[in-house]
Amino acid sequence: MTRSAPVTLLLVWAALAGITLLAWWIGAHHGSGPLRPQAAVALSAIAITIVKVRIIMREFMEVKHAPPLLKRITDAWLALFAVGMLAAYLI
């Protein structure tokens, strides 16, 4: 069964809002205290950001209907961005 476009966009928007709340919760409740697991929080934030960017590119920028080459190029760009963000944090 296929969903109509407004229902799909609503579900994607709800998922993005949930992911945003998850990122906020991780940052607000796990970034302080005696142990201060800053690396885990930062890496989680980067991973959540990568997931959100891919969802936004696929759903709201209509890359999911693009030719396969464009899909691969956007995924490669996102992978390069993720590696750059991780390298910048870890170095």
C-alpha distance (Angstrom), angle and dihedral (degrees) to the residues before:
residue distance angle dihedral
M1 . . .
T2 3.78 . .
R3 3.77 123.5 .
S4 3.76 125.2 -135.1
A5 3.79 117.2 -107.1
P6 3.84 96.2 -107.5
V7 3.82 91.6 51.9
T8 3.81 91.8 48.0
L9 3.80 91.9 48.5
L10 3.80 90.5 48.5
L11 3.80 90.9 52.3
V12 3.81 91.5 47.4
W13 3.80 90.8 47.7
A14 3.81 90.3 50.2
A15 3.82 90.4 49.7
L16 3.81 91.0 50.3
A17 3.80 90.8 48.6
G18 3.81 89.5 50.6
I19 3.78 91.5 49.2
T20 3.81 89.8 49.6
L21 3.79 91.1 51.4
L22 3.81 89.6 48.8
A23 3.80 90.5 52.6
W24 3.80 90.7 48.1
W25 3.80 91.3 49.2
I26 3.80 92.4 49.9
G27 3.80 92.1 49.0
A28 3.78 97.0 42.1
H29 3.79 99.2 44.6
H30 3.76 105.1 29.4
G31 3.79 104.4 38.3
S32 3.78 96.7 79.1
G33 3.73 140.6 41.5
P34 3.79 134.0 79.5
L35 3.83 96.0 -51.9
R36 3.84 97.6 38.5
P37 3.81 99.3 -166.9
Q38 3.78 91.9 -157.9
A39 3.80 96.3 158.4
A40 3.79 93.2 53.6
V41 3.79 91.5 47.4
A42 3.80 93.0 48.0
L43 3.80 93.5 46.7
S44 3.80 90.3 47.6
A45 3.80 90.3 51.1
I46 3.80 91.1 50.7
A47 3.81 92.0 48.2
I48 3.80 91.8 48.2
T49 3.80 89.9 49.1
I50 3.80 91.7 52.3
V51 3.81 91.2 50.7
K52 3.80 91.5 48.4
V53 3.81 93.3 48.5
R54 3.81 91.6 51.0
I55 3.79 91.8 49.4
I56 3.80 91.4 48.4
M57 3.80 92.7 47.8
R58 3.80 93.0 48.4
E59 3.79 99.5 41.7
F60 3.80 108.1 27.3
M61 3.80 100.9 28.9
E62 3.82 90.6 45.9
V63 3.80 94.3 -125.4
K64 3.80 89.3 140.3
H65 3.83 88.3 72.5
A66 3.81 93.7 43.7
P67 3.80 125.5 105.2
P68 3.82 115.1 -80.7
L69 3.81 92.1 -107.8
L70 3.80 92.0 59.3
K71 3.80 90.3 47.9
R72 3.80 90.2 53.2
I73 3.80 92.2 46.1
T74 3.81 92.9 51.5
D75 3.81 91.1 46.9
A76 3.82 90.3 48.8
W77 3.81 90.3 49.4
L78 3.79 90.0 50.1
A79 3.80 91.9 48.8
L80 3.81 90.3 49.9
F81 3.80 89.7 48.5
A82 3.82 90.6 49.8
V83 3.80 92.3 50.1
G84 3.80 90.0 47.9
M85 3.80 92.6 50.2
L86 3.80 92.4 47.4
A87 3.79 92.0 46.3
A88 3.80 91.9 48.4
Y89 3.80 90.7 51.6
L90 3.80 97.8 42.7
I91 3.80 96.8 44.7
